[in-house]
């Protein structure tokens, strides 16, 4: 017998053991599945709270063991829901859901590559040859890549941009430590220019503007 099983084989065996055990426990459980939904919501919240400690977004100290417990609790609860729903609907977690995840992983990878291609700004000097709609598409990619740093007309940010005369053509920049927008930029035929929040009169082509936004975003997430 070969005792040198590879990691994927071990993971597969562990997954089947865990799923079988949760299926056994589900049969002993008397609470309705609606209660499991609420329990998962609670466990996910606790897991998130522990993860935020690790990421430094709270004054409370990070504890690796606590995070490990909360990760296990949330996954256990979710698997219990998947198994029970599978029994009720005929959707099997191994034969149906896991293959669907692999399919969605491919779509996810394609989106990642698209974003990377659109914000790969370093060492580039992109000439402005696109139509305005293409510029808008580029900014929308930046919004996805740099949430809470850049927005189109002030949307998709925790602080809404409200200003007299603002339009959907204003690209709004948010910076850490400031209560309101740090600056906004207006697209012209020749590129981006400051819209009046600062005295800076610099103009940027698309490549330079992307680099500026990504630099601000990196600083915001430190």
N, C-alpha and C positions, 0 to 999 in steps of 0.2 A: 504493500500500500504506500502511495506517495504522500508523505506528510508535509511536503513543501508546497502547500497551496499558495497560489498567488493572491495578491490583495483583492482583486475583483471577485475571485471565487469566495474568499472569506466574507467579503461584504455581502455577496449574494446570499450566502448561508445565514448570516446574521439577520439580514432583512426578512428572510422567510421565517426564522425563529421568532423575531419580534412581531411580525404580522400575525402569525399563528397564535401567539400568546395574547395579543390584544383582541383577536377574534374570540378567544376563550373568555377573556374578561368581559367583553361586550355582552356575552350571553348571560353573565351573572348580574350585569347592571340592570337596574329597574327604572332608571331615569329616562325620560323621553329624549330623542335626539335634539329637540329644541334646547334642552338644558345643556347639552354638549356644545352647542353653538355659543351660548353665553359663557360657558366655562373656557372655551378656546379664546374668546374675546378677552377674558380676564388674564389668561396665561400669556397671550401675545403681548398684552400691555405690560405685564411684569417682565417679560423677556426684553421688551423694548427699553424699559427703564434701566435694566442692568446693562444693556448694550450702550446706552447713552452715557452711563458712568465711564465705561471703557473709552468712549470717544471724547470724553472730557467736556460734555455738555451739561454737567451738573456738579455741584460742590461736593456731593456725596462720594465716598471712596469706592473705587472699583475692587470687586472681589471675584477672582476667576472661578472659584467653586460655585458662587451664587449664579454667575452667568451660565455655567455648565448645567446647573439644575434647572434654570428657567428655560434654556434651550431644549432640554429633554422633556420638560413638562409640556411646552407648546407643541413639539413634534408628536409626542404621545397622544395628546388630545386631538390633533389634526388627523392622525392616522386612524384613531378610533372613529372619527366622523366619516372618513373615507370608506372604511370597511363597512360600517353600518349602512351608509348610503348605497354602497355597492351591492349589498345584500337586497336592499329594497328596490333598486333600479336595474340590477343586472350589469352595472358598470364595474368591472373588476380592476382593482388597483394595479395588479401586476400585468395583466394582459391588455388592459385598455388605457389606463391613466399613464403608466410609465412610458409606453411607446409614444403617447401623445405629447408627453413632456420632451422626449427626444426630438420630435418634429418641431415643437415650439422653440427648442434650443437653437435649431438651425435658423429660424426666423429671427431670433434674438441676435445671433451672431451676425446676420446680414445687416441688421439695424446698427449694431455696434460699428461695423466696418463703414457704413454710410456716414455715421456721425464723425468717425475718425477722419474720413476723407474730406469732410466739409470743414473741420476745424484743425486740420493739420497745417498750422499757420507758420510755424517756425521755419526760418531760412527760406521763406517764400515772399515774393512780392507780386501779388496777383493784380494783373491789369483789370481795370473796370471795363468789361465788355458786355456784361450781362444786362438784360432788361430789368426794370424795377421789380418785376414779379420774381425773378431769379434772386435778386438781392433779398427780397422778403423770405424766400425759401431758405437762404443761407442764414438769416437771422433766426428763423424758426428752429433750425438745427442748433444754433447757439443756445437758444432758450432751453432745449432739451438737455444739452450738455452742461449748461451752467445755471441751474435753477436758482432763483432768488438773487442772481447777480444781474442778469440782463432780461429785459422784457420788451415786447412790441406794443407800444402804446400803453405801457404800465400794467399789462395783464400778466398773470401767472407769477406774481410776486406777493409776498406777505404784506407789503406796504403798497397800497394802490396809488398810482400816480394821478393826481388831480391838479390840473393847472389851467388857468384861462388860456384858451387858444390851443390847447394840446390836441394833437391829431394822432391817428393810427400810424402815421409815418415817423413818429418820434421813437427812437430806440433809447430806452431808459436804462441807466446804469445805477445799481445799488452797491454801496460799499459798507463793510463792517464798521460799526461804531457811529454811523450817521443815522439819524432818525428818519430822514426823508431821502429822496433820490439824490445821488451825488452829482449827476450830470445827465443831460439827455442830448442825443445827437440826431441831426436831420440829414436825410439822404438828399443829395443834389446830383446833378448829372455828372459831376466830377468826383464824387465821393461823399464821405461823411464829414460834417462839421459840427462843432459845439453849438447847442441850441440856446445858450444864454445863461446857464447856471454858473459858469466860470468865465473868467476873462480870457481863457485860452482860445486862441484863434486858429489852432492847428487844424489841418485837414488830413484825412486818412483815406487811403484806398481800401478796398475790401480786406486784403490780406493784413494790412497794418491794423485795421480796426478789429479784426478777429483776434490778433495777437494781444492787443490792448485789453480786450474783454477777458480772454483766458488768463492773462496775468493778474487782473483784478480778482477773478474768481479763485485762483490759486491762493491769493492773499486772504480772501474772505474765508476760506475753509481751513486755514492754519489754526 
